[in-house]
Amino acid sequence: MGHGVVLLREVLPGTTPDPEVLGYAAAHGLIMVTCNRDDFVALAQAQPHHGLIVLFRRKSRTAERAVLVRLVEKAGAQGLARNINFA
């Protein structure tokens, strides 16, 4: 779809605290996708970020991807940037 993806485990240790993870994404202009709603929504309200997508768990990864793709197509990069979105 023309979007770049950075996997957390490829750029940061798995033990990196959540505030640093969101900070890394913000510093690199990345919109973060997470299923960790409880921690990251609160963080995104308290610290600068480039955008956050909270992905709700579905019965399959295929269903999760489909919802994510629909959100990206509907909102576009401008609609996702600097917002907290739910999919």
FENKA-V138148 format. One line per field, one symbol per residue. ss: DSSP state (a for helix, b for strand, c for the rest). phi: phi as a letter, one per 40 degrees, with the letter a starting at -180 (. if undefined). burial: # if it has 9 or more other ideal C-beta (glycine too) atoms within 8 Angstrom, else .. A space follows every 50 residues. Layout:
ss: ???
phi: ???
burial: ???
This chain:
ss: cccccccaaaaccccccaaaaaaaaaaccccbbbccaaaaaaaaaacccc cbbbccccccaaaaaaaaaaaaaaaaaaaacccbbbc
phi: .gbcbbcdccbbcccccddccccccccbgbccbabccdcccccccbbcac ibbccccbcacccccccccccccccgcccccgbbbbb
burial: .......#...#...#.#.#######...###.#..#..##.##..#.## ######......##..######..#...###..##.#
